[in-house]
Amino acid sequence: MNAPATGPSPRTGAEAVVANAVDPARRPDVLLRKRREDGHEVSAWWLIGAFVFVSGAVIALLSFVPGGA
């Protein structure tokens, strides 16, 4: 049988992490996340430019593969 929860304490480890976190979206254990000040976001044009650049690089490199049309 399950014991009734007493008080506001979390029942699982994940709930405890979220309850104790100042801002769960800025946890220090997440890799490859650039922490920015509130209100500063990356422009969508950087992402669009990166997509175009990578796509162009892939097409250029594939043109060196022999046997293409």
PyMOL commands that set and color helices and strands:
alter all, ss='L'
color gray80, all
select helices_A, chain A and resi 13-20+24-26+44-62
alter helices_A, ss='H'
color red, helices_A
deselect
rebuild
show_as cartoon
